[in-house]
């Protein structure tokens, strides 16, 4: 059964067989978000502690928050050059 509210709120729908969960249905947007997160976390150059400290800074300074596209460009730059781009550190 599909409900429009499931799509709008990113709710997960558990599919059961004989009362036991056998699968979970999620929206394409949530799957895309999960895939993007796994891609970042799977990067050997990704440092979670560094990311979290930067996250704390951006939470305190919302004017510095980057879009996913900007962050992705910064990650690509770091992967290629071994350091964050200057514009990312400002």
Backbone as a ProteinNet text record, in pm:
[ID]
protein_1_A
[PRIMARY]
XXXXXXXXXXXXXXXXXXXXXXXXXXXXXXXXXXXXXXXXXXXXXXXXXXXXXXXXXXXXXXXXXXXXXXXXXXXXXXXXXXXXXXXXXX
[TERTIARY]
85.1	0	88.9	63.4	139.3	51.9	111.1	40.9	123.9	59.9	131.3	212.5	164.8	237.9	370.6	380.6	507.2	613.6	576	669.4	710.7	618.5	645.9	729.6	717.7	787.2	906.9	937.3	1047.8	1028.6	904.8	878.8	923.9	962.4	998.2	879.7	852.5	742.1	802	773.1	824.9	727.8	780.8	701.8	727.4	619.7	633.4	576.7	626.5	572.4	552	428.3	394.1	436.2	422.9	453	599.3	687.9	831.8	875.3	953.9	1001.1	1087.4	1060	1138.9	1199.5	1147.7	1199.4	1151.6	1220.5	1182.5	1174.3	1067	1044.3	1076.1	1166.1	1198.6	1181.9	1175.3	1158	1289.1	1282.1	1405	1493	1433.8	1512.2	1589.8	1528.4	1598.6	1710.3	1686.2	1790.6	1907.9	1880.3	1985.6	2066.6	1998.6	2066.5	2155	2105.1	2183.6	2305.5	2286.8	2398.6	2506	2463.9	2559.5	2637.1	2568.9	2634.8	2734.6	2697	2788	2909.3	2889.1	3000.6	3102.3	3053.3	3142.6	3212.5	3137.4	3196.4	3292.3	3271.6	3358.2	3487.6	3501.7	3622.5	3736	3846.8	3956.1	4015.8	4001	4053.6	3959	3841.6	3742.8	3776.3	3778.8	3810.4	3686	3619.4	3494.1	3512.7	3619.9	3643	3658.7	3730.7	3748.8	3615	3537.8	3407.1	3316.3	3314.3	3227.4	3269.6	3400.3	3442.9	3402.8	3412.2	3367.1	3215.1	3144.6	2999.1	2959.9	3030.7	3004.1	3025.1	3129.9	3156.8	3043.8	3000.9	2895.6	2762.1	2739.1	2617.1	2619.3	2737.8	2751.2	2757.9	2792.2	2806.4	2728.3	2595.7	2514.2	2541.5	2600	2629.9	2737.1	2807.2	2913.5	2869.5	2743.7	2696.1	2704.2	2759.5	2775.2	2660.7	2634.6	2540.9	2610.4	2532.4	2591.6	2684.5	2647.4	2730.4	2865.8	2865.4	2990.4	3076.4	3012.6	3086.5	3145	3069.2	3116.3	3238.2	3235.5	3350.2	3472.2	3449.9	3559.6	3618.2	3532.5	3581.2	3663	3615.7	3689.7	3826.9	3830.2	3956.1	4050.7	3997.8	4081	4135	4051.9	4096.4	4209.6	4201.1	4300.6	4428.4	4414.8	4528.7	4576.7	4502.2	4543.9	4517.8	4442.8	4408.9	4278	4215.1	4090.9	4122.3	4034.1	4058.2	4052.2	4124.1	4128.2	3988.3	3902.8	3769.2	3686.4	3719.8	3646.7	3688.7	3813.7	3867.3	3835.7	3793	3764	3640.7
-117.6	0	122.8	215.2	339.1	454.3	538.4	659.5	779	882.1	1002.8	1060.7	1049.1	1103.9	1032	904.3	832.7	896.9	932.7	994.1	1131.9	1208.7	1345.7	1353	1255.5	1263.8	1169.8	1097.8	1002.1	891.8	858.3	747.2	617.4	524.9	392	300.8	217.7	123.4	-16.5	-85.1	-219.7	-320.6	-409.8	-516.4	-642.9	-708.3	-826.6	-951.1	-1065.4	-1195.1	-1274.1	-1313.3	-1384.9	-1306.6	-1174.3	-1088.6	-1054.5	-1107.2	-1080.9	-985.2	-883.4	-791.1	-864.1	-840.3	-902.1	-798.2	-676.1	-570.1	-434.7	-331.2	-194.8	-114.3	-41.2	43	187	251.1	391.3	470.5	601.5	685.5	694.6	724.3	742.9	853.7	959.5	1069.6	1021.5	938.4	887.6	792.3	709.5	619.4	700.5	805	890.7	953.6	998	1056.8	954.7	834.3	728	694.2	682.6	652.3	760.8	887.4	997.9	994.1	964.8	955.5	841.5	726.9	612.1	639.9	713.3	748.2	835	932.5	1020	940.9	863.3	787.7	679.1	629.7	526.7	579.7	710.4	772.3	753.9	687.5	665.2	795.7	904	1033	1108.4	1052.7	1120.9	1100.1	1209.1	1205.3	1250.1	1157.7	1188.1	1294.3	1286.3	1385.1	1524.4	1533.1	1661.7	1713.2	1623.7	1662.4	1712.5	1640.5	1679.8	1812.4	1837.7	1966.7	2078.8	2052.6	2151.8	2168.5	2060.4	2066.5	2152.1	2136.2	2219.8	2366.9	2394.5	2533	2586.8	2508	2556.8	2570.2	2484.7	2500.7	2633.6	2674.7	2801.3	2920.8	2895.2	3000.7	2960.9	2968.9	2919.5	2989.6	3107.7	3177.7	3105.1	3009	2936.9	2801	2765.5	2633.2	2621.4	2507.3	2481.5	2396.1	2408.7	2317.4	2183.4	2078.4	1947.1	1955.8	2032.5	2045.9	2108.6	2213.1	2276.7	2179.4	2107.9	2012.5	1901.4	1855.3	1751.2	1799.7	1925.3	1982.3	1989.2	2027.4	2034	1895.2	1792.9	1655.7	1608.8	1640.7	1603.3	1670	1797.9	1872.1	1808	1774.2	1713	1577.8	1500	1369.9	1385.3	1486.9	1508.1	1573.9	1668.7	1749.3	1720	1637.8	1603.5	1711.2	1810.9	1918	1983.7	2053.5	2123.9	2247.4	2285.7	2408.8	2531.7	2637.5	2760.2	2815.9	2815.6	2874	2796.8	2668.9	2587.8	2622.2	2660.6	2688.3	2829	2915.8	3054.8	3065.1
0	0	0	-88.9	-99.2	-53.7	29.2	72.4	30.7	-20.7	-62.5	51.9	175.8	290	310.8	272.4	285.9	197.3	76.9	-16.7	32.7	83	124.2	250.9	339.8	468.2	477.5	371.8	370.8	473.9	504	593.7	528.4	611.1	563.3	586.3	489.7	499.5	511.4	620.6	642.1	583.1	501.9	440.2	521.6	562.7	647.2	578.9	623.7	581.8	710.2	734.9	858.2	982.8	973.7	1088.1	1106.9	1021.8	1032.6	921	953.9	849.8	747.2	617.6	511.3	416.9	421.1	333.5	385.9	340.2	375.8	247.2	230.4	113.8	152.6	75.6	100.9	-28.2	-15.6	-133.8	-211.8	-340.8	-419	-361.7	-308	-250.2	-128	-45.6	72.1	30.3	-68.7	-118.3	-172.7	-247.8	-301.2	-188.2	-83.8	31.2	101.5	119.2	182.6	97.9	-34.5	-124.1	-117.1	-115.4	-107.8	23.3	132.5	263.5	264.1	211.7	207.8	119.7	11.5	-76.3	-1.8	71.6	148.3	258	334.9	445.7	397.2	274.5	219.6	160.4	150.3	97.1	197.2	157.8	252.9	305.3	231.2	275.5	366.8	388.6	472.1	618.9	692.9	835.2	910.8	978.7	1046.2	1153.6	1231.2	1337.1	1277.4	1165.4	1097.8	1046.7	986.8	935	1046.8	1160.1	1270.9	1330.6	1340.5	1394.1	1299.2	1168.6	1070.8	1078.4	1104	1116.9	1236.3	1348.5	1465.9	1432.2	1354.1	1314.6	1226.8	1128.6	1039.5	1111.9	1213.4	1293	1367	1412.2	1483.9	1388	1261.6	1160.7	1035.4	1039.9	927.9	795.5	799.1	673.8	592.6	654.7	585.2	532	548.6	506.2	353.7	309.1	167	114.5	-12.1	-76.1	-95.3	-121.9	-147.2	-267.8	-368.2	-488.4	-453.3	-370	-329	-247.2	-156.1	-73.3	-159.9	-256.8	-346.9	-425.7	-472.7	-543.2	-451.6	-325.8	-229	-203.9	-192.6	-173.9	-293.3	-413.7	-534.5	-536	-500.2	-495.6	-394.9	-277	-172.1	-217.9	-285.1	-334	-436.1	-518.6	-623.6	-571.8	-477.2	-433.7	-291.2	-217	-82.3	21.9	-13.9	80.6	37.3	131.8	100.8	17.1	-74	-151.2	-60.1	-98.3	-17.1	7.2	-94.3	-79.2	23.2	43	139.4	282.2	299.9	432.7	481.9	393.7	433.6	518.4
[MASK]
++++++++++++++++++++++++++++++++++++++++++++++++++++++++++++++++++++++++++++++++++++++++++

